[in-house]
Amino acid sequence: MNTTLCQSCGMPLTTPAQFGTEADGKATREYCIYCYKEGQFEQPNIPLEGMIEMCTAILKEEGMDEESARSMLRNQLPYLKRWNGTIERGTLASSGDDSNDTSTESNGLGGALLGLSEPVRYVTLPAKRLAGVSARTTNAIEISGKGCIQSLWNQYFSSDQLSAPEVARYGCYSDYTDGITGEYTILVGHEVNVDEALPEDMDSVHLPPATYAVFTSRRGPMAEVVGEAWGAVWAWADQHKRIFTGDFELYDERSIDPENVQVDVYIAVQSMQ
């Protein structure tokens, strides 16, 4: 199932009834009916921060932890079409150096927001097998603060089956039931040979050959940059290209220092032929 997101509030658009409308009454899949109707925004003057607070209140009413909801929205909404480009470089970065350097790296998150909203490249990779520890979860569970992903990473690094320290680690998402809204399997581990025998306490996942859109984070604390990279993925305008055969985060030599991490997120997409 191809799920798109409202490019104003980030709501997943799963049914035609949720689509906004243009001035001629035709449906648009860019915006939801709550944000955009008859060719106009319902709240034309609301600022980005106002939208974040409004959506936080709605998610809180639906049972989500307030701080988790606000954090998710701050990672996601700035990349959406309505807001992309409204953030000046350095606006969301920490204050300090007033250098005139306008590179993304020197402008922290404010600069990164302008560079992360599209994949940095597309690559086609052969099939691969990953092994480690896994569990079933959903994005809603993870955002609520009751998820399992962090505990899986802890379990993996405390196990007796670790690969060599220099080997790349993966956070792999597969076996989706309903795109971004349903359950999926998260596996934390490393790559192994297709026919390699594994201990009984290790799980594995086979990823088919695929083309991937690659999103690369800025450098920074792992807890921040991974969330920012996924915010860019969720807000990416070409959600319809996703095929959900398996996506993964790649942690290589750039991820040795947890306070200065750079991670690549690989999203399986339709062939570029």
Disulfide bonds with the S-S distance in Angstrom:
none
